[in-house]
Amino acid sequence: MSKGTVGALGGLGGLLVIGLMVFSLFTGTDTSGLINLAQSVSGGSTAQTETRALTVDEQRELDFIETIVADTEDVWNGIFTANNLDYREPKLILYRDFVQTQSGTTASAAMGPFYMPNEETVYLDMSFFDQLKIEFGAKIKQDVSAESGDFVVAYVIAHEVGHHVQNQLGILDAVSAQQARSSTTEANRLNVAMELQADFFAGVFANKKQQVLESGDIEAAMIAAGVIGDDAIQRKTQGQVVPDSFTHGTSEQRAYWFKRGYETGDVNQGDTFKEILGYSL
């Protein structure tokens, strides 16, 4: 493991930001901490916000997210320490519907959670998790159990934290540098390898927290990983699959790498770049 850059940890507040715009994505990395939700959006001319007390369901969701983030900190602190490295927890900003990032970018729930490497911050839209439960809920209940739906949220968070791990290890910088020298197709393949490694790291996290997993949790995560594959999404949205345009990997690949991380629990088994591209970064 090689050393990269890291971020800092904040604190969780009890207010919810209500946004008037929508924008976001599911490709980030970084989870330094939890901050007051009322501070996660700046109220500029293009984005107005208001705050209100959390509902009972929202408070439950926030409590669960806080627990998962704390668990990821325990796991990655342990792994980094075992490799003589320092793990500095990432920041986590929670919002609903839209947010203006610290870098000035406006983002919304349309594309899911995202990570800002330059801020070392994971952004999680609470409305995304509402949609996640609607999208996956019925299948999870049918194939596994209703309770296991919560672990899908944990999988998403662990994936984003996986990007933060990559950022600390210098992997994101290496990918960016290689992409700058590559064709569009090769740049996409690099992105696929990067995203699959984040899925692998999410699996490693699950392996280290087996004592708190419930029956059906891993199956639920596998279902989610399969549904969000590039091939499944393209087939659903455009009626055809274009492999050269993949950026996250197929359903089979995403489920495979999460499962590999879960079964091995060994970060050294997650060189997705070598297995997919034929070379290590």
NUVO-836491 format. One line per field, with one value per residue (C-alpha): residue in three letters; x, y, z; residue number from 1; chain. Coordinates in steps of 0.001 Angstrom, whole numbers, plus 500000, padded with zeros to 6 digits. Example, Ala and Ser with C-alpha at 12.3 -4.5 7.8 and 13.67 -1.06 7.14 Angstrom:
! NUVO-836491
res: (Ala | Ser);
u: (512300 | 513670);
v: (495500 | 498940);
w: (507800 | 507140);
n: (1 | 2);
chain: (A | A);
END
This chain:
! NUVO-836491
res: (Met | Ser | Lys | Gly | Thr | Val | Gly | Ala | Leu | Gly | Gly | Leu | Gly | Gly | Leu | Leu | Val | Ile | Gly | Leu | Met | Val | Phe | Ser | Leu | Phe | Thr | Gly | Thr | Asp | Thr | Ser | Gly | Leu | Ile | Asn | Leu | Ala | Gln | Ser | Val | Ser | Gly | Gly | Ser | Thr | Ala | Gln | Thr | Glu | Thr | Arg | Ala | Leu | Thr | Val | Asp | Glu | Gln | Arg | Glu | Leu | Asp | Phe | Ile | Glu | Thr | Ile | Val | Ala | Asp | Thr | Glu | Asp | Val | Trp | Asn | Gly | Ile | Phe | Thr | Ala | Asn | Asn | Leu | Asp | Tyr | Arg | Glu | Pro | Lys | Leu | Ile | Leu | Tyr | Arg | Asp | Phe | Val | Gln | Thr | Gln | Ser | Gly | Thr | Thr | Ala | Ser | Ala | Ala | Met | Gly | Pro | Phe | Tyr | Met | Pro | Asn | Glu | Glu | Thr | Val | Tyr | Leu | Asp | Met | Ser | Phe | Phe | Asp | Gln | Leu | Lys | Ile | Glu | Phe | Gly | Ala | Lys | Ile | Lys | Gln | Asp | Val | Ser | Ala | Glu | Ser | Gly | Asp | Phe | Val | Val | Ala | Tyr | Val | Ile | Ala | His | Glu | Val | Gly | His | His | Val | Gln | Asn | Gln | Leu | Gly | Ile | Leu | Asp | Ala | Val | Ser | Ala | Gln | Gln | Ala | Arg | Ser | Ser | Thr | Thr | Glu | Ala | Asn | Arg | Leu | Asn | Val | Ala | Met | Glu | Leu | Gln | Ala | Asp | Phe | Phe | Ala | Gly | Val | Phe | Ala | Asn | Lys | Lys | Gln | Gln | Val | Leu | Glu | Ser | Gly | Asp | Ile | Glu | Ala | Ala | Met | Ile | Ala | Ala | Gly | Val | Ile | Gly | Asp | Asp | Ala | Ile | Gln | Arg | Lys | Thr | Gln | Gly | Gln | Val | Val | Pro | Asp | Ser | Phe | Thr | His | Gly | Thr | Ser | Glu | Gln | Arg | Ala | Tyr | Trp | Phe | Lys | Arg | Gly | Tyr | Glu | Thr | Gly | Asp | Val | Asn | Gln | Gly | Asp | Thr | Phe | Lys | Glu | Ile | Leu | Gly | Tyr | Ser | Leu);
u: (500000 | 501336 | 500490 | 498327 | 496368 | 493597 | 490955 | 489426 | 486354 | 483412 | 480241 | 476591 | 473802 | 470060 | 468756 | 467804 | 468496 | 465610 | 466782 | 464925 | 467143 | 468316 | 471711 | 474154 | 476098 | 477136 | 480884 | 482473 | 484916 | 485626 | 484000 | 485782 | 482944 | 479477 | 478578 | 475500 | 473186 | 472133 | 475720 | 476080 | 474409 | 475320 | 472288 | 473417 | 471422 | 470958 | 470074 | 467822 | 467555 | 465563 | 466000 | 463513 | 463461 | 464073 | 461188 | 461390 | 462268 | 464924 | 466507 | 466603 | 468304 | 470849 | 471592 | 472137 | 474443 | 476428 | 476873 | 478049 | 480517 | 481921 | 482253 | 484187 | 486526 | 487195 | 487858 | 490135 | 492027 | 492795 | 493869 | 496042 | 497666 | 498453 | 500278 | 502139 | 500026 | 497893 | 494204 | 492648 | 488858 | 487089 | 484335 | 480706 | 478054 | 474393 | 471707 | 468364 | 467696 | 470601 | 473817 | 476470 | 479836 | 482705 | 484260 | 481176 | 479651 | 475871 | 474837 | 471516 | 469890 | 469482 | 472739 | 473240 | 476077 | 479393 | 482907 | 484970 | 488659 | 489889 | 487675 | 488113 | 484395 | 481574 | 478209 | 475120 | 471643 | 468999 | 466420 | 468692 | 468266 | 464495 | 464683 | 467106 | 464609 | 461857 | 464036 | 465514 | 462993 | 460553 | 463242 | 465136 | 461978 | 461164 | 464648 | 465999 | 464241 | 462914 | 465500 | 468376 | 467437 | 469381 | 472614 | 472187 | 472611 | 475701 | 477085 | 476662 | 478419 | 481210 | 481709 | 482178 | 484545 | 486415 | 487087 | 488446 | 490800 | 491921 | 492493 | 494684 | 496719 | 497342 | 495291 | 492917 | 495837 | 497445 | 494184 | 493757 | 497312 | 496908 | 493546 | 495118 | 497383 | 494695 | 492002 | 488380 | 487850 | 490952 | 490032 | 486649 | 488312 | 490501 | 487384 | 485733 | 488740 | 488675 | 484955 | 485229 | 488058 | 485757 | 483211 | 485981 | 486868 | 483180 | 483354 | 486480 | 484575 | 481717 | 484196 | 485607 | 482121 | 480722 | 479791 | 477129 | 475749 | 472317 | 471044 | 470464 | 472684 | 475335 | 472681 | 471016 | 474297 | 474853 | 471409 | 472160 | 475576 | 473961 | 471195 | 473587 | 475918 | 476524 | 474993 | 471800 | 471441 | 472113 | 469707 | 467018 | 467603 | 468651 | 467671 | 471184 | 474550 | 477711 | 480685 | 483208 | 481163 | 481105 | 482442 | 481528 | 481537 | 478910 | 476430 | 478430 | 481701 | 480304 | 478793 | 481972 | 484368 | 482172 | 481931 | 485679 | 486371 | 483892 | 485239 | 488962 | 488974 | 492449 | 493143 | 496028 | 493522 | 491890 | 494179 | 491317 | 493593 | 495879 | 493000 | 490956 | 493626 | 496530 | 498776 | 498958 | 499057);
v: (500000 | 503455 | 506632 | 509456 | 512377 | 512437 | 514744 | 515645 | 514638 | 516867 | 516437 | 515536 | 518068 | 517659 | 519882 | 518886 | 521027 | 521278 | 522121 | 523583 | 522093 | 518563 | 517188 | 514475 | 511322 | 507885 | 507956 | 509731 | 508916 | 510435 | 510342 | 512532 | 513132 | 514338 | 518040 | 520060 | 519554 | 523173 | 524080 | 521657 | 524016 | 527633 | 529769 | 531729 | 533332 | 530046 | 527870 | 528773 | 526588 | 526297 | 524198 | 522238 | 519593 | 516018 | 513614 | 510370 | 508415 | 510958 | 510826 | 507045 | 507282 | 509767 | 507618 | 504615 | 506568 | 507859 | 504287 | 503038 | 505898 | 505200 | 501521 | 502420 | 504549 | 501618 | 499249 | 501491 | 502806 | 499186 | 498269 | 501352 | 500871 | 497242 | 498565 | 501289 | 504060 | 506777 | 506910 | 510343 | 510105 | 511857 | 514457 | 513618 | 516157 | 515153 | 517108 | 516693 | 517309 | 519670 | 521042 | 523560 | 521949 | 523684 | 524059 | 525886 | 523073 | 522639 | 518997 | 517200 | 513845 | 512928 | 510959 | 509728 | 510073 | 511553 | 512213 | 515369 | 514356 | 517954 | 518473 | 514939 | 514953 | 512516 | 514079 | 511992 | 513115 | 511793 | 511754 | 509363 | 506821 | 507273 | 506419 | 503575 | 501885 | 502275 | 500938 | 497980 | 497498 | 495200 | 492882 | 492779 | 491887 | 489221 | 487691 | 488370 | 490301 | 493773 | 494382 | 493751 | 496852 | 498899 | 497209 | 498531 | 501998 | 500726 | 499350 | 502733 | 504534 | 501943 | 502355 | 506102 | 505583 | 503218 | 506195 | 508091 | 505201 | 505376 | 509101 | 508596 | 505911 | 508099 | 505857 | 508606 | 510840 | 507952 | 507229 | 510896 | 511139 | 507968 | 509102 | 512356 | 510294 | 507869 | 507621 | 508036 | 504279 | 503612 | 506428 | 504784 | 501433 | 503096 | 504556 | 501130 | 499625 | 502476 | 502033 | 498258 | 498668 | 500883 | 498041 | 495656 | 497937 | 497997 | 494199 | 494318 | 496586 | 494069 | 491278 | 493146 | 493832 | 490305 | 490224 | 492899 | 491637 | 490059 | 487225 | 488536 | 491629 | 490440 | 489146 | 492572 | 494300 | 491868 | 492693 | 496405 | 495960 | 494017 | 496514 | 499479 | 497898 | 499942 | 497254 | 497075 | 500860 | 501290 | 498510 | 500170 | 503776 | 503458 | 499949 | 498903 | 498255 | 500101 | 498526 | 501191 | 503786 | 501870 | 503874 | 501710 | 498120 | 495536 | 494133 | 490909 | 492764 | 494938 | 491987 | 489928 | 492519 | 493295 | 489566 | 489108 | 491826 | 490278 | 486741 | 487600 | 490638 | 491243 | 494650 | 493125 | 491047 | 494146 | 495151 | 495627 | 497568 | 494595 | 492178 | 494469 | 496511 | 494084 | 496407 | 497879 | 501605);
w: (500000 | 499121 | 500975 | 499563 | 501013 | 503564 | 505071 | 508461 | 510462 | 511411 | 513518 | 512881 | 513424 | 513848 | 511058 | 507535 | 504480 | 502029 | 498522 | 495549 | 492840 | 491920 | 490827 | 492004 | 491161 | 492424 | 491746 | 494702 | 497398 | 500796 | 504174 | 506717 | 509057 | 509772 | 509912 | 510718 | 507772 | 507846 | 506981 | 504078 | 501590 | 501032 | 500249 | 497193 | 494413 | 492559 | 495522 | 498440 | 501518 | 504691 | 507793 | 509846 | 512519 | 511438 | 511211 | 513169 | 510002 | 508999 | 512438 | 512238 | 508831 | 510138 | 513164 | 510896 | 508571 | 511529 | 512763 | 509359 | 508965 | 512428 | 511478 | 508308 | 510396 | 512733 | 509836 | 507789 | 510793 | 511638 | 508111 | 507678 | 511095 | 510217 | 507140 | 509077 | 507584 | 509127 | 508235 | 508547 | 508489 | 505628 | 505865 | 505156 | 504192 | 504284 | 502451 | 500745 | 497037 | 496273 | 497689 | 496755 | 497414 | 499143 | 495688 | 494414 | 492347 | 492601 | 492884 | 493258 | 493916 | 490258 | 490156 | 493719 | 496258 | 495129 | 496352 | 495891 | 496012 | 496242 | 499310 | 500607 | 501290 | 500611 | 499777 | 500506 | 499471 | 501848 | 499030 | 497115 | 499892 | 499702 | 495992 | 496660 | 498943 | 496355 | 493522 | 495399 | 498178 | 496416 | 495036 | 498327 | 500234 | 497663 | 497478 | 500946 | 503699 | 504390 | 507126 | 504730 | 502765 | 505305 | 504287 | 500743 | 502256 | 504095 | 500813 | 499096 | 501940 | 502063 | 498293 | 498678 | 501593 | 499269 | 497012 | 499998 | 500680 | 497047 | 497434 | 500496 | 498751 | 495707 | 493423 | 492279 | 491274 | 489387 | 487531 | 486635 | 485302 | 483240 | 481866 | 480664 | 478412 | 477230 | 474598 | 475662 | 475617 | 477729 | 480112 | 480612 | 481310 | 483934 | 485520 | 485533 | 487327 | 489848 | 490587 | 490874 | 493346 | 495440 | 495328 | 496420 | 499344 | 500315 | 500423 | 502597 | 504988 | 505134 | 505856 | 508836 | 510252 | 509907 | 513574 | 513053 | 509746 | 509645 | 507488 | 503979 | 504238 | 501783 | 499382 | 499482 | 498660 | 495783 | 494418 | 494561 | 492938 | 490118 | 489461 | 489157 | 486597 | 483437 | 481238 | 483320 | 483414 | 479681 | 478799 | 480897 | 479806 | 476143 | 475123 | 474126 | 475741 | 474650 | 476462 | 475373 | 477238 | 480540 | 483493 | 486504 | 485280 | 484431 | 486920 | 487048 | 487652 | 490425 | 492259 | 491722 | 493148 | 496149 | 496875 | 496403 | 498946 | 501347 | 500987 | 501203 | 503500 | 502053 | 500477 | 498525 | 496510 | 495019 | 492134 | 489691 | 487350 | 486745 | 486233 | 483986 | 482190 | 482353 | 484351 | 487833 | 488457);
n: (1 | 2 | 3 | 4 | 5 | 6 | 7 | 8 | 9 | 10 | 11 | 12 | 13 | 14 | 15 | 16 | 17 | 18 | 19 | 20 | 21 | 22 | 23 | 24 | 25 | 26 | 27 | 28 | 29 | 30 | 31 | 32 | 33 | 34 | 35 | 36 | 37 | 38 | 39 | 40 | 41 | 42 | 43 | 44 | 45 | 46 | 47 | 48 | 49 | 50 | 51 | 52 | 53 | 54 | 55 | 56 | 57 | 58 | 59 | 60 | 61 | 62 | 63 | 64 | 65 | 66 | 67 | 68 | 69 | 70 | 71 | 72 | 73 | 74 | 75 | 76 | 77 | 78 | 79 | 80 | 81 | 82 | 83 | 84 | 85 | 86 | 87 | 88 | 89 | 90 | 91 | 92 | 93 | 94 | 95 | 96 | 97 | 98 | 99 | 100 | 101 | 102 | 103 | 104 | 105 | 106 | 107 | 108 | 109 | 110 | 111 | 112 | 113 | 114 | 115 | 116 | 117 | 118 | 119 | 120 | 121 | 122 | 123 | 124 | 125 | 126 | 127 | 128 | 129 | 130 | 131 | 132 | 133 | 134 | 135 | 136 | 137 | 138 | 139 | 140 | 141 | 142 | 143 | 144 | 145 | 146 | 147 | 148 | 149 | 150 | 151 | 152 | 153 | 154 | 155 | 156 | 157 | 158 | 159 | 160 | 161 | 162 | 163 | 164 | 165 | 166 | 167 | 168 | 169 | 170 | 171 | 172 | 173 | 174 | 175 | 176 | 177 | 178 | 179 | 180 | 181 | 182 | 183 | 184 | 185 | 186 | 187 | 188 | 189 | 190 | 191 | 192 | 193 | 194 | 195 | 196 | 197 | 198 | 199 | 200 | 201 | 202 | 203 | 204 | 205 | 206 | 207 | 208 | 209 | 210 | 211 | 212 | 213 | 214 | 215 | 216 | 217 | 218 | 219 | 220 | 221 | 222 | 223 | 224 | 225 | 226 | 227 | 228 | 229 | 230 | 231 | 232 | 233 | 234 | 235 | 236 | 237 | 238 | 239 | 240 | 241 | 242 | 243 | 244 | 245 | 246 | 247 | 248 | 249 | 250 | 251 | 252 | 253 | 254 | 255 | 256 | 257 | 258 | 259 | 260 | 261 | 262 | 263 | 264 | 265 | 266 | 267 | 268 | 269 | 270 | 271 | 272 | 273 | 274 | 275 | 276 | 277 | 278 | 279 | 280 | 281);
chain: (A | A | A | A | A | A | A | A | A | A | A | A | A | A | A | A | A | A | A | A | A | A | A | A | A | A | A | A | A | A | A | A | A | A | A | A | A | A | A | A | A | A | A | A | A | A | A | A | A | A | A | A | A | A | A | A | A | A | A | A | A | A | A | A | A | A | A | A | A | A | A | A | A | A | A | A | A | A | A | A | A | A | A | A | A | A | A | A | A | A | A | A | A | A | A | A | A | A | A | A | A | A | A | A | A | A | A | A | A | A | A | A | A | A | A | A | A | A | A | A | A | A | A | A | A | A | A | A | A | A | A | A | A | A | A | A | A | A | A | A | A | A | A | A | A | A | A | A | A | A | A | A | A | A | A | A | A | A | A | A | A | A | A | A | A | A | A | A | A | A | A | A | A | A | A | A | A | A | A | A | A | A | A | A | A | A | A | A | A | A | A | A | A | A | A | A | A | A | A | A | A | A | A | A | A | A | A | A | A | A | A | A | A | A | A | A | A | A | A | A | A | A | A | A | A | A | A | A | A | A | A | A | A | A | A | A | A | A | A | A | A | A | A | A | A | A | A | A | A | A | A | A | A | A | A | A | A | A | A | A | A | A | A | A | A | A | A | A | A | A | A | A | A | A | A | A | A | A | A | A | A);
END
